[in-house]
Amino acid sequence: MDNTNNHRIEGIHHITAIAGDAKRNFDFYTKVLGLRFIKRTVNFDDPQTYHFYFGDEQGTPGTILTFFPWGDKVRKGSRGAGMATEIGYAVPEGSFDYWIKRFEQYNVIYNKPSERLGEKYLPFLDPDGLKLELVIPAVADPRKPWETAEVKADVAIRGFHYTNLTLNDMKATSAVLTDIFGYKLLAQEGNRYRYGTDAIDTANFIDLTEIPAEHRGIGAGGTIHHVAFRVKDDATQMAFHQKIVDAGLHITPQIDRNYFHSLYFREPGGVLFEIATDNPGFTVDESLADLGAHLKLPEQYEPMRKAIEAHLVPLD
């Protein structure tokens, strides 16, 4: 029996970005935006650097924003072609007044609400200059948000709605989305094109903005490092590995990231894509109640725990 039709990309799994000061990054996403801190670990390739994960209660794929906070010595990056350049988070209808007051309270840089592709959005920057948008989706997002004492469910962030890729030429990137990932072109406004998948109802849009003369982006502080697409299991992931090889693109072997399994490839427009599994999830080494409470190290770094802890900035 051919199961290839069951192999679907189920929207965005996570998005990873680069930050400077770790404590400032932690405070902004947990306190100002009210996301749950679901994992404190370290960069697999650089154990002297944290790797933070923020999301909903469980760290559900489609809600997970992760950061490498490289400290104040990190140079400032610049948005440009060949990278993901903004992240759209879904929020409820009627919540913009709350968020604008909150942004004023915490001196967050923001622009007035606007409308694009039939949806209202409120653009703002995080402390490192990462471009984010709160979006009121055309269809209300049903996901249950994480709540804090100050950010209640009637205004809270639900998870990703879209991410935007800026490209000099979008043709080959579009072909990856449609021919390999099963996305369809849904809408266009000016030079921005929205692609979506019906495999899932949330975190399911990728926007492509084509600017032929745009300079190449510089990946550093305040920029997005990669976009990870979601698959349900290893079998589905390896089916996509084969599809990507067959398309003539270079892709890594499967890499175990403790909380999911990963494949990486750079799509022809220059954006680093990842394909990440739902399994095993964030409760593999902490209970649901304790997510984010303790520094969790990849096994190979456990013998270095004392030295790593001494180097990392305290958060609490």
N, C-alpha and C positions, 0 to 999 in steps of 0.2 A: 504493500500500500504506500502511495506517495503522500507524505505528510508535509510537503513543502508549502502548501497553502495555509497550514497552521502556523507557519513561521512568520511572525509579524513584528515589526518595530512598534512598540506601544508608547510612542511619544518620547518626551525627554525623561531621562533617568536622573541625571544631576548636571550641574554646571559648576566648573571650577575656575576661580579667579585668583589674582595675585593682590596681596595687600602689603602694607607696611607694618605699622605698630600692631602687635598682636592684641594687646589689651583694648586698644581703641576699636579694633575690628570686632572683638568679642562683645564689647559694650554696645556698639551701634546695632548689631543684628539681634542681640537678645533683649536689650532694654528699649532702644528707640523703635525698632521694627517689631519687636515682640515675637521673634521666632524661637523655637526650642533649640538649645545647644545639644545636639544628639551624639556627638563624638569628639573627644579631644585625643588626638593621636599625633604622629609625626610623619613627615614626608618620607616615603619609602627610600628615596634616593638621597635624602639629606636629613638624617635624624636629629640634627641640631635645630631644625625648623618644624614648628607645629604644622599639623594639618587639621583644620577645623571643619566640622559639618554642622549646618543649621537646617532645620526643616520643621515638620509637624511632629506630633507626639511620637510616632514610631519611626520617623525618617522614611516615610513612604516615597518611593520613586516618583519623581515629578514635583517634589517639594524641596529637594536637597540642593542647597547652595554650599559649596565647599571653598576653602581658602588656604593658600600657602601665604602666611604672614611673614615676610622675609625681613621685617624690621625696618627701622628708619633709614638704613643705608641703601635700601632698594631704590633704584632710579625710577622716575615717573615714566610710565609708558604713555603711548598715545594711540587713540582709536584710529583705525584706518582700514584699508582694504586687506583682505585675507584673514580676517578675524571676526569673531562674534563681538558685536559692539554695544549691545544693550540687552537687558533682561526685563521682560514684562511679567509682573506678578498680578494674579487675579485678586480683586477685593470686591466687597459687596456694593451694590447700588446705594448711593447716599452717603458713602464713607469719606468722600474727598474733603469735606469741611473739617472732619476730625483730623485727617492726616495733615492738612495744611496748617492747622493750629499746632499740631505736634512738631511739624518741621520748623515752624517759627520758634517754638519753645526750645528746641535743641539746636537751633542755628544750622539747620540742614539747607543746603542750596537746592532750590527747586524752581520750576517754571510753572506758569499758570496752566490749568487743565486745557487740553485741546482734544481734537477728535481725529481719528485715522481709521480707515477701513470700517467705518460704522461703529467704532467703539471710543468711549471717552478714556483718556489716559492722563496721568499726572506724572511728569518727568522729574527726577531728582538725582542727586549724586551722593554716593557714600563718602566717608571721610578721605578715601584715597582717590576719589574722582571717578569711581566706577559708575557707569550710567545705568540707572534703574528706572522703571516706570510702574506705577500702580494703574491697573486697567480694570474697568468695569466691563466684563465680557458681555457680548450680545446675548448669550444664554447664561444665566446665573450659575456660578460654580458651586456644585453641591458638596465639595469636600469639607470635612470638619476641621476647623483651624485649631492651632495651639492658642490658648488664651493665657494672658498674664494679668497681673493686678491692674495694669493700666490699659492694656489692649484687649478688649473683649470681643466675643465672637461676631457681634454685629458690624464690626469694622475690620476684623483681623485678616491678615494675608492667608489666602487659601493654598497657594503654591504657584508654580509657573503657569503662565498662559502662553507665552512665546519667548523665543529669543530671535534677535535680528543678526544676520550675517551681512557684512558689507563686502562687496566684491567689485573688482574691475570689470569682470566678464562673468555673468552668472550661468552661462549655458551648461558648462560641464558640472557645476554644483547642482543645478536643477536636475540634471540627468541622474546624479547619485540619489537625490531625494525621490525621484519618481520611478526610475528603472530598478534601483536596488532596494530602497527603503519602502516603496509602496505608497509614497505621499502623492497628493494631487494638487495642482494649482487651483486655489479656491477664489482668489480675489487679487485685484491689482489697483493700486492708487499711485499715479505718477511712476516713479522708478522703483517702487516697493511692491513686491509680489509675495502673497501669502500662500504657503503650502501647508496642507494638513493631512492627518491620517484619521480614518474612522475606526482604527483598531482600539481606540480609547477616547473618552470624552473630555479629558483634561490634559494640560501640558502637551497639547498635540499640534501646536502650530510652530512652523519655522518661517520667518520672513527673510527674504533676500532683497537687499537694496543694491542696485547696480549703479556704480559711479565710475565710469571708465578712467577718469583722470585722478581719482583719489590716490593719495600716497599710501604706501604700505604701512600697516599698523606696526607699532613697536611694542612687543609683549613685555611688560614690566608692571610696576605698581599701578593699580587702578584699571587693569585690563583683564579680559576673560582669557584664560589659558586654553580651555577646551570645552566642548559640549558633548555630553554623554547621552546616547540614545538607549532606550530601555528594551530589554528582551526578557521573557519570562524564565528562561532556563539555559543551561549549557548547550543542549542540543540545538535550540533555536540560534544561539550565538554562533555556533560552529557552522550552521547552514549559511549564515551571513558572511562568515569568514570566507567560505568557498565562493560565494557570489562576488565578493570584493576582489578576490584573487582572479576570478574569471573575467572581471572588468579591467584587469591589467593594473590594479592599484596595489601598492605595497602595504601590507598590514602585519602587525606584530603577532606572535603566538599569544595564546591565552595567558594572562598574568593574574595571579591570585592577589586581590587587594583586601583580603580578610573579610570585608563586608559585601563584596560582589566580585565577580570575575570580569576581566577587562580585555578588550582588544582595542588597539589604537591604529588609526591611519589618517593621513593628511589628504583631504579631498582636493580635487584639482585647483580649486580657487585659493587654497592655502590654509583653510581652517582645519585645526586638529579636531578630529571626531573620535569618539570612543563609543564602543558598544558594551554595555554593562548589564549584568544579570540581576534579577530580583534576589536570587539566592546568594549567600545564606542570610543576609540582613544584619541589622545593627544590634540585635539581641544575642548574637553569637558569643559575645564576651562580657555582656552586662545585661542586667535585668531591665525591663522597660522602664521601671521607676527610676533606675540609676543611670540612664543614658546620659553621657556627657559629664558624669560626676568625677571620673577618675582618668588619669592618663593611661591610655591603652597603647602598648607598644607592639609592633610586629615582632614575632617570636625571635627573629635574628638579633634584635636590639635589646632584648630583655636583660642580657648580662651587662649592658652598658647603662642600665636604668639610672643609677645614682648620678653618673656624669651628665646624662641627658637632662634629668630633672634640674640639676644645678645650673644648667645653661639656659633653660626655658624661663620665660617671664611668667611670674605668678598671675593668675587671672582673677581669683576670688578674694 
